[in-house]
């Protein structure tokens, strides 16, 4: 069987002579067809894959809000050597906290997932296996997971990144009222596909179908009395995007890969500060068709009529242009 996990088509195989894989509702809705990107062999055995213990812990707080809120003290462990990623953990929602081990070889497009015989009737890819699989495949495929909501107008997607409480879900709902298609309200996967970047829905909840759209704009949202958008140079966009990216690579090579992925996105996708009040008008404002002739990377600064005489600090275009084209950048 093949599962579509945030754009990755994962072919799930069961080791010789063992039972068919059983899927939860969350993953059954992600069944897909077509050529696979990655093969994962599921092995049911009471013997572990790794002889040596894994020492690098991944705190659950960076993965899912429900765990970050203190509903579980679970964490997984990880190691990296010989271009292979080794992971070990438990299923926090399993009644017996089933221990699993997984080894990934992104360069070969293969992996192994080992679970005890007692868990044959459970979904082997239940959280956090699915989220960690997506995370580490993204590191090797020019992609990241962003703490953001996303909405699409005119066939393209804009994502809205910000701290908790700044209005990510609110602005997504305003866009939906204005006719947008909602990608997600909390986690967005960004991945390079061909020559462009695409935004994917992170499969977090039961019944979530695979949805993706070309990524047009990244907004870093802030609350204000009126609507405005300010273009950001790639240097500033990188800093802001890195703050909202899910991160737990511990190895220097993995850290370098993830930083490179964030830089590539910040240099390729137009990024803006977006101020907006708690008013559905922002959804109608964002639904407008792009102005012709403004180019891919820059749009005019837009202010609502209510913001008479108030001008936000806007970086000088020539200063931004020179910074972008500075040798070595």
C-alpha positions, 0 to 999 in steps of 0.5 A: 500500500502507498500513503500520501504523507504531506506529498511523500508517497510512502510504500508500506511493506510488511516483512515476509510471511507476516500480517497485512498492515492495519491502518487507523482512520487518520492514515486510511484517508491518505491511501494513494496510488502511483510511483512511490518516493520511499519504501518503508518495511514494517517488521514485527519482532521482539528483537530490537534493530539497534544494539546500542542505545540512542542518546539524543532526545527529541522533546515532544513539545516541538511536535504537536500542541496536544503534547506541548500542553502537558498531556504527555511527557513522551519523547523519542531518541535519535542518532545519525551516522553513515547517512542513516537516521536511527529513531526510537520511541513509544506511541504515546496514545497506545495503551501499553506505550509500545516501543518502536525503532525506525531506521531511514536511509533518505539517499536510498529511499528506504527504511525499516520500522520495527515493532513488537509482535503484540502491536500487530493489530495497531497502526504502525505509523501512528504518531509520532512515527508519521511526523518524524518520518515526514520531518527527516525526509523533508531535511533531505528534500528541500523542505520544512514544517512551519507553525502556520496556517494556510489558505488558498485563493486563485489556485495558490496558497498563502501561509500565515506564521506567528506566535500562538495567539497572534491569529493564525486560525482567525485569519484562516477563517476570515479567508475561508469566509472570503472564498479561500480553501483552507490548507491547515490551521496549525502546521504547514509543510513546505517542500520544493517540487520542480522549480517552485515551492509547494505547501502541503497539509500536515496530516495531523487529524483523522479524516484529513485528506491530502491537500497541496497548493503552489506557495505564493506568499509567506506572511508573518502576522501581527495584530494592528488597528488596520491592514498593511503589508510590508515586504521583507528582504530575504535576510529578515525573512530567513530569521522570521521563518527560522523562528517558526520552523519545527526544528530538532536536528542535532547533528551538524550536517542535519542542522546545515541541511535545514538552514539551507532549506530555510534560506532557499525558501526565504530567497524564493518565496515573497515574504511580508509582515502583515498587520490586520485587525480582528475584522473579516475585511482582511479575508476580502483584502487577501482575496484580491487578484495579484496586481499585473506587472508588479513582478513575482517578488514585490507587491505595493505596500497596501494600507486600509483607508482607515489608516490615514496619516499612519505610515509603518516603517517600510524598508527603502527598496534600493537598500533591500535590493542592494542587500539581496544582490550583495556578493556572497548572498 
